[in-house]
């Protein structure tokens, strides 16, 4: 391409980026050959050149105007509807048109007699990662709007994202997908509220190669999990010492990586050694649950969880409390039969029993487990039941983080019961209850993945839930048995570790001497499985060990290390003096941590 064409491209891109009051909706054609130019776009504070940076931004607020389409729309033609309904088609029994409000054009699907509205076709490719986003609104009421991809070859439908849409403001859908074969595909939007007009704007579907996706993840890992440590060495008189030898050894990673275990850990010394040499946090499979400690009313037995907790305390391992209350069908028969007033009384008694016993000894509690899928307490006691229980729990153990713990929010986009916006809605309901406004509620995403985890959707969910500013943990991470189980486990763990909103993950293996549950990290001989090898590989990769260096003439040595607890040893070869100092390199948003050591 000669200089004249390059200059033309640069000028044309500048014009396009400034179109529509700054909205990045673009598709430029050069010459008669139909050559398509994708311009450099200003996204999330930086220009995109070469490998496109992934856009981590998301919005959980309902806005008066939609934001620009991410990546300028990516594969989507006419993403902002500047060209009317060009490239979009009627989907089902519906009429479509474009309208304008406040200078913003958008599409409206009206006179709908089916949930469907509008669609656009394109060709998806195997091996690529697709990031999706769009903005939607309803003319009346509220309802879930779902974005789906229809595979016209396989005749299958994949949910790529959803949101609770409202009238009077715009809500953002963010999601993604991968496909296992090349296929002509159709994107369409649907809402069961057919009485309402469905409005759509700022649609985007951006493709990333596997290399681009992983490169973005690696760069973000460096950005959010590391910090520069600068060791400044001087003598007792304050004179700087050049040539001093530095050794940096990490004792603990700040990011939490833990594991579940049943009571079998009390029976095997070899299993104990395997566990404590790896994990900083533990969670019990069933041993702390209500039905386990009180199968018969009034007959509590805490001997097993007591023994398990003592073991982990003796080895300096934190414990998550799983769980206080759970409305699933496997609750005790005697509890199911109680009238509401007595049911409430017993629930509060249970909270007092388990929490007073372990208060101050646990780092977290799953307060009302899976209450989106199992809203028994709301059904029996009223809509504020969970909010009241979280308030009680926070007063009984103020040191621990109280978690919402739910399944399918992360792993199954098609489960409308626990989509991210419903999770946010429940979180906001609990925090809106008097006394809960300042309560930190951990976002517990269980993460029981099937044999085809949707990695782009995983990242998108982290983006969305990260906007709550509450800490996210994967609380029960496993992958169902399949030929790629270890690979998928690694991909999910890397996604979690690279995302700034995620603070920890608990692997859910349930090992026993004669068997394990769906995912085994080790066999009955306590030998690592391929998935166990993945965990060990990541532990080694995310740990700064045996790092050595020498101070410069200014008496300083600096290096970028993972956030965590360190022993920093300084040795002066001229005098033979040496000092070891414990240092915490945590993420406090500053670039460099200066540590001064005097010899």
C-alpha positions, 0 to 999 in steps of 0.5 A: 500500500503506497503512502497516498493510500495510507494518508487517505485511510488515516484521514477517512478514519478520523472522519468516521470516528468523529461521526454521530457525535463521537459514536464509533459506528464505521464501515469504510470502502476504498476504491471499486474493489470493495476493500473493507477498512476497519479503522483504528478506534478509540476504545476504553482509553487507548487506540487499537493497533495490531492486536485489538485490546479486549474492552473490559468495560460494562454497565449495570446501570440503566442509562438515558442514552446507550453508549457507543458500540464496543469495537465500533460494532465489529462484525455487525453492519450498521450497528447504530442504525445510522442507515435505517434498517439496512443489513437488519431483517424482520425476525418473526411476526413483527414490524421494524423501523428506526426512530430518533431521540436526543440525536440518537437513532435506534431500531424499534420492533413493534406489533410483535405477536411472537417473542422475536424481533430483528436479526442479522446474518453472518458467518462464524468461524471455528476456533475464534472467540466472539465478544458480544454487546448490545443495548436494549430497552422496552416501551413498557414494563420490564422483561428479560431480553435475550440475544441468541445465535442461530446456527442455520446448518445445525439448527441449534440456538446458543444464548450469547447474553441477556439482561433485564430490560426496562422502559425509559432507559437503556440496559447493556447486554454483554456476553460472548460465544465460541463455535465448534465449526464454521457456520452461517449464523443469525443473531436475533433478539427476543423478549417474552413481553410481546405487548411491549416494543423492543428497542435495540442499539449499539450492537457489537460482535467482535472476533478474536483469534485464540492468540489475541484472546490469550495475549489480552489475558496475559497482558491483563495478568501482568497489569492486575496481579503484579506490582513493582517492588523496589528494595533500597539498601543503606548502612546504619549511617544512611549511606546507600550500598551498591552491590548488595545481593538481594533474594526475594522469596514469595511465601503466599500469593495474595490471590486466593486459590483454595480447594474443597475437601470432605472429612477424608482429610482427617484420615490420610496423612498423605492427603493432608500433606498434598493439600496443605502444600498447595492451598491457602484456603479450604471449604468443606463439602457437606460437613458444615451444612445444617442437615449434616450437623442436625439431621434430627431436630435438636440433635446437633453434632459438630464433632466432624466440622470441629475437627476439620477446622482445627486441622486447618487452623493448625496448618495456617489455612483459612476456611470458608463457611459453606453454608448457613442456610440452603433452601434446596429440596434436600433440607430436613423433613422436620424442617419442611413441615414447620409453619412459617413462624416456627420455620423462621424461628428455627432458621434464626436458631440455626444461624446463631448455633453455627455462627456463634460457634465459628465466628472469627474463625472463618474468612467467609460465609455462604449465607443463603445458598443458591437462593435464586434457584431455591427461593424457599425462604422468600416463599415461606417468609416474604421477599425480604427474608434473605436480606434479613438473614444477611443482616443477622449474619453480618452482626454475628460475624463482622470479620467474615465476608458474607457471600451470595453463592449461586450456580449457572450465572457463570457457566450456563448463559441459557439459565434465565433464573440466575443470569448476571442481571438477576444476580445484580438485582438480588444483590441490590435488594439485599443491600437496599434493606435498612442496615445493609447499605454498607455491607460487603457481599461477596459474589460467589459463582460456583462454576460447575462447567460442562464439557464445552465452557463458553470462555468469552461469556465467562469473561463478560460475566466477570466484566458485568458483575465487577461493576458491582464493586463487590469481590468475586470468587469462583466458589465451587470450580470444576469441569465435567469429565471430558477429553479436554477437562484439564485444558478447560480447567486451565482456561477458566483459572487463567480467565479468573486470575487475569480479571481484576474483579476476581479475588479468589477461586475454590476448586471443587474436587471432593476427594475420597480414598475410593473415589472422587466427584466429577473432577479429580486432581489426584487418584486413589494413590494420591498421584496427580491427574492431568487436572492436578498437573494443571493446578501445580503448573499454575501455582508455579507460574504465579509464584515469585521464588528464588528471585535474586539481584544486585543493588545498583550504585544508588543502592536500589534493586527493583523487579515486578512481582506477583501480589503476595507476602514475601521474605526479602533477604539482603546480603552485603558481601563487603561486610558479611551482614545480612537481613531478612525482612517480611514484606507485603506486596499488595495491590493498592493502585500505586505503581511501585512499593519502596522497601528500605532495608538497613544493614 
